[in-house]
Structure formats: structure tokens, C-alpha cells
Amino acid sequence: MEYGQFLTIAMIPSYQIHAYLGDPIYLQKYMKPAFPDERFKHIFLHAMQESNAQKMMELYEELVSYVLKQMGGFHIDGWHVKSPVEGLSN
């Protein structure tokens, strides 16, 4: 959902995601444009069809890394505490 919003595409119900990404008839039936990111689509569909749990998790990790990179990355070192921790009493 977040990546779809980032790409500014219409929201697809979760139960229709697989059909949206992999079934051209779905696109015609609901008059939807194809998903704009072929690499995401390929990794997602591969992960959904994988029967080996370990390989599936590796594909999901790859997918998460890819999406974070596409959306500008995730930099934990860039976070700052907005209020001081020192001087707080229990």
C-alpha cells in the first residue's frame, strides 16, 4: 500500500494484488493501468509463488530493501530525539 501511494497509483484491495500484478485480464476487466515497476512486480510474484519458506523470506527481504531504496532509503542514524532525556526523574 505504501509503495503504491509513493508511485501514485490507485489503491488495490489486498485480496486482488496478485491478480493485479500477474493477470492481464484483471487489468482489462477493471480498466487498470499496469503496475509501473516491473522489478517490484517480478520479485513480489516470485515470493508469492515460492513454496520454500526460507527462500520466500529472502525474497521478501530483497523486496523490502528494494522498496526502501526506491523511496529514498532508510537511515536510522538520521533520527534525532526531540526532547532531552537528561534530567528526567522516575
C-alpha positions in Angstrom: 0.0 0.0 0.0 2.7 2.5 0.9 4.7 1.8 -2.2 1.6 2.2 -4.3 0.9 5.5 -2.7 4.5 6.5 -3.3 4.1 5.6 -7.0 0.7 7.5 -7.0 -1.3 4.5 -8.3 -4.9 3.7 -7.3 -5.2 1.5 -4.2 -5.9 -2.1 -5.0 -7.7 -4.3 -2.3 -5.2 -6.7 -0.8 -7.1 -9.8 -2.0 -6.7 -8.5 -5.6 -3.0 -7.6 -5.5 -1.8 -11.0 -7.0 -4.3 -10.7 -9.9 -3.4 -7.0 -10.4 0.3 -7.8 -10.7 0.0 -11.0 -12.7 -3.2 -11.3 -14.6 -3.6 -9.1 -17.8 -7.3 -10.0 -17.8 -7.7 -8.3 -14.4 -6.2 -5.1 -15.9 -8.7 -5.1 -18.8 -11.7 -6.1 -16.6 -11.1 -3.3 -14.1 -9.6 -0.9 -16.7 -6.4 -0.5 -14.6 -3.0 0.5 -15.9 -0.2 -2.0 -15.5 1.9 -1.6 -12.3 4.7 0.8 -13.3 7.6 -1.1 -11.5 8.5 -4.3 -13.3 11.2 -5.3 -10.9 8.9 -5.0 -7.9 6.3 -7.0 -9.7 8.7 -9.7 -10.5 10.1 -10.1 -7.0 6.7 -9.9 -5.4 5.1 -12.5 -7.6 8.1 -14.8 -7.2 7.9 -14.5 -3.4 4.1 -15.2 -3.5 4.7 -18.4 -5.6 7.7 -19.7 -3.6 7.0 -22.8 -1.6 10.2 -22.9 0.4 9.8 -20.7 3.5 13.5 -19.7 3.7 13.6 -18.6 0.0 10.3 -16.8 0.5 11.7 -14.8 3.4 14.9 -14.0 1.4 12.7 -12.7 -1.5 10.6 -10.6 1.0 13.9 -9.1 2.4 15.0 -8.3 -1.1 11.6 -6.7 -1.8 11.8 -4.6 1.4 15.3 -3.4 0.6 14.4 -2.6 -3.0 11.3 -0.6 -1.9 13.2 1.3 0.7 15.9 2.2 -1.8 13.3 3.3 -4.3 11.6 5.5 -1.7 14.8 7.2 -0.7 16.3 4.8 1.8 16.1 4.3 5.5 18.8 5.9 7.6 18.5 5.2 11.3 21.5 7.5 12.0 19.5 10.4 10.8 17.0 10.2 13.6 17.1 12.8 16.5 15.4 12.8 19.8 13.2 15.9 20.0 13.2 16.2 23.8 16.1 15.9 26.2 16.5 12.6 28.1 18.7 14.0 30.7 17.1 15.5 33.8 14.0 13.2 33.7 13.1 11.7 37.1 11.3 8.5 37.6 
